Amino acid sequence: NKWLNQQPQGEAREQLQGWMDALFYKALDRVVGPQYGLSGFVVETTLVGTVSNGLAQLVGSKDKAAFVVGLARGLGGNLAPKQRANFAKEVFGWCAGELRPPDPSSPLDCYSDDGTLVPFVASAEPGMDSMAGTGGGGR
C-alpha cells in the first residue's frame, strides 16, 4: 500500500488499486510458487527484491495494457528467457479477451501505446536503439 499511496491521486490510483488486487498479487504468488520459485531465478534474490522489481515496472502505468506488460516484465525479469515468456503468457491469459500481445509467441515484444499493445519494430534510423519505443540511446 505504501507504493500505491505514492502514486498520483484520483482515478488513476483507483485503477492501479484494482489492477493490483486483480493481477499483481496473483502474479507474485505464481512467480515465487513451485513452477518458477525464487530458487529458479537467474540471479539470487529475495521476495522483497522480486516485489521491488515488479513495482518499479508499474510506475506510470496509465492503462491496463501498460500495467500488464510492466507486471510481466517486472516480476518475470529475473526468470530465464523461456520461463519469462511462459510467465508473460500466463499473465496475458488472465486478461483473455481483453488484452492480447501482437505476437503471442513473444508476449514481451510489445508495449502499450495509450492502451493498445503495439509490437516493437526495428528502427531504420542509424544511431537509434534497434527497437522503437524503448527510449533513446545509441548502440
C-alpha positions as CSV (number, residue, x, y, z in Angstrom):
1,N,0.0,0.0,0.0
2,K,2.9,2.4,0.6
3,W,3.8,2.2,-3.1
4,L,0.2,2.8,-4.2
5,N,-0.1,5.8,-1.9
6,Q,2.9,7.3,-3.6
7,Q,1.1,7.2,-7.0
8,P,-0.9,10.2,-8.2
9,Q,-4.3,10.5,-6.6
10,G,-7.6,10.2,-8.3
11,E,-9.0,7.8,-10.9
12,A,-5.5,6.6,-11.9
13,R,-4.7,5.4,-8.4
14,E,-8.1,3.7,-8.1
15,Q,-7.4,1.8,-11.4
16,L,-4.0,0.8,-10.1
17,Q,-5.6,-0.5,-6.9
18,G,-8.0,-2.6,-8.9
19,W,-5.2,-4.0,-11.1
20,M,-3.0,-4.7,-8.1
21,D,-5.8,-6.6,-6.4
22,A,-6.8,-8.5,-9.6
23,L,-3.4,-9.2,-11.1
24,F,-0.3,-8.2,-9.0
25,Y,-0.8,-10.5,-6.1
26,K,-1.8,-13.4,-8.3
27,A,1.3,-12.9,-10.5
28,L,3.6,-12.6,-7.4
29,D,2.2,-15.8,-5.9
30,R,2.8,-17.5,-9.3
31,V,6.3,-16.3,-9.9
32,V,7.5,-17.3,-6.4
33,G,5.5,-20.5,-6.4
34,P,6.6,-24.0,-7.2
35,Q,6.6,-23.7,-11.1
36,Y,9.1,-20.8,-11.1
37,G,10.1,-20.1,-7.5
38,L,12.8,-17.9,-6.1
39,S,15.3,-20.8,-6.5
40,G,14.6,-20.8,-10.3
41,F,15.6,-17.2,-10.7
42,V,18.7,-16.3,-12.8
43,V,20.1,-14.1,-10.1
44,E,19.5,-15.0,-6.5
45,T,17.1,-12.5,-4.9
46,T,14.6,-12.2,-2.1
47,L,10.8,-11.8,-2.0
48,V,11.3,-8.1,-1.3
49,G,13.6,-7.8,-4.3
50,T,11.1,-9.5,-6.5
51,V,8.3,-7.2,-5.3
52,S,10.5,-4.2,-5.8
53,N,11.3,-5.2,-9.4
54,G,7.6,-5.7,-10.1
55,L,6.6,-2.3,-8.7
56,A,9.4,-0.5,-10.5
57,Q,8.0,-1.6,-13.8
58,L,4.5,-0.4,-12.9
59,V,5.3,3.2,-12.2
60,G,3.5,5.4,-14.6
61,S,1.0,2.7,-15.8
62,K,-1.9,4.7,-17.1
63,D,-3.8,1.8,-18.7
64,K,-4.3,-1.9,-18.2
65,A,-2.1,-2.8,-21.1
66,A,0.9,-0.9,-19.7
67,F,0.2,-2.4,-16.3
68,V,0.1,-6.0,-17.6
69,V,3.3,-5.6,-19.7
70,G,5.1,-3.9,-16.7
71,L,3.9,-6.7,-14.4
72,A,5.2,-9.5,-16.7
73,R,8.5,-7.7,-17.2
74,G,8.9,-6.7,-13.6
75,L,8.0,-9.9,-11.8
76,G,9.3,-12.1,-14.5
77,G,12.5,-10.1,-15.1
78,N,14.7,-12.5,-13.1
79,L,13.5,-15.6,-14.8
80,A,15.4,-17.4,-17.6
81,P,14.1,-16.2,-21.1
82,K,11.9,-19.2,-21.8
83,Q,10.4,-19.1,-18.3
84,R,9.9,-15.3,-18.6
85,A,7.9,-15.8,-21.9
86,N,5.8,-18.5,-20.3
87,F,5.1,-16.4,-17.3
88,A,4.1,-13.4,-19.5
89,K,1.8,-15.7,-21.5
90,E,0.1,-16.7,-18.2
91,V,-0.3,-13.0,-17.1
92,F,-1.8,-12.1,-20.5
93,G,-4.0,-15.2,-20.3
94,W,-5.6,-13.8,-17.1
95,C,-6.8,-10.9,-19.3
96,A,-8.2,-13.2,-22.0
97,G,-10.5,-11.4,-24.4
98,E,-9.3,-8.1,-23.1
99,L,-5.6,-8.0,-23.9
100,R,-3.6,-10.0,-26.4
101,P,0.0,-9.4,-27.3
102,P,0.6,-8.7,-31.0
103,D,2.8,-11.9,-31.2
104,P,1.6,-14.5,-28.7
105,S,4.8,-16.5,-29.2
106,S,6.8,-13.5,-28.0
107,P,4.5,-11.8,-25.5
108,L,7.1,-9.3,-24.2
109,D,8.0,-7.9,-27.6
110,C,5.4,-5.2,-27.3
111,Y,4.5,-2.0,-25.4
112,S,1.3,-0.1,-24.6
113,D,0.5,2.9,-26.7
114,D,-2.5,4.5,-25.0
115,G,-3.9,1.1,-24.1
116,T,-3.2,-0.6,-27.4
117,L,-0.5,-3.3,-27.4
118,V,1.9,-2.4,-30.2
119,P,4.8,-4.6,-31.4
120,F,8.4,-3.3,-31.2
121,V,9.6,-2.5,-34.6
122,A,13.2,-2.4,-35.8
123,S,14.4,1.2,-36.2
124,A,15.7,2.3,-39.6
125,E,17.5,5.3,-38.2
126,P,21.2,5.0,-37.6
127,G,22.3,5.5,-34.0
128,M,18.9,4.6,-32.6
129,D,18.1,1.6,-30.4
130,S,17.3,-1.4,-32.5
131,M,13.8,-1.4,-31.2
132,A,11.5,1.6,-31.5
133,G,9.6,2.6,-28.4
134,T,12.3,1.6,-25.9
135,G,13.6,5.2,-25.3
136,G,16.7,6.8,-26.7
137,G,20.3,5.8,-26.6
138,G,22.7,4.5,-29.2
139,R,24.2,1.2,-30.0
